[in-house]
């Protein structure tokens, strides 16, 4: 039997991930809702990807953020993209707004 391809590995990883009981540690006090911080799920994803033979790398350019998921055995990959937009946080410097955009993109990708 052949080894799973990148799509099969991603489906296995998704199944494992959805069996985990994650807690939302972020809280938006203004709007009154809870949300996932990167630290709530990234360590879980990294561990799962390692166990099923995947590697995820995020990259950014001025137009698009990309998540490239690579099968570590054969090098095939899946690329998931999202358009880039600006963040305008009150009282923040440009670099802080850039960091906010990148953090949101990582969370959504």
Beta strands, then each sheet from edge to edge (+ up, - down):
strand 1: 26-28
strand 2: 33-35
strand 3: 54-60
strand 4: 64-71
strand 5: 77-83
sheet 1: 1+ 2-
sheet 2: 3+ 4- 5+
end
